[in-house]
Amino acid sequence: MFVDLKMPGMDGFEFLKLYSSLPEAVREKTVMAVLTTSMHAADTARVAQYEGVEYLAKPLTEEKMQKLLQKRFVTV
């Protein structure tokens, strides 16, 4: 699941707070990534507080997607 930090209605940080309150069994079945234009150190630090959430800068490229999938799904 991709979430942006600047979304209308509910920003990405509000979403991550609600997401983090889900049961661990649900979260471990989900790949969560922040996809944003923000490279501000304060934003990256806030996202880093959420375990297992990746931080990706826009635009999403095939290379970034491949790295994300390789990191999250190890093939045997």
Phi, psi and omega in degrees: 000134177254138177226143176259154179286329183249089178241150177287145177087301179223122180281171184299326180291321176297318179298314181297325178297315178293319179301317183292343178274354177291155177301146181303325179300327178283313183297326182286348176266000185242136171262116183250130178222135172274123179242110191212165174270348183284124173244021180292133183303324179295322178292315180297323179293320179294319179293324181299341178291341182262109183299134176081004180263124180273154180239115182237138177271139174291150000278156175283122179251166177299322179297315178297320180295317179298317179297319178298313181295320179295322180292323186267335182232095180283128179266145181257000000 
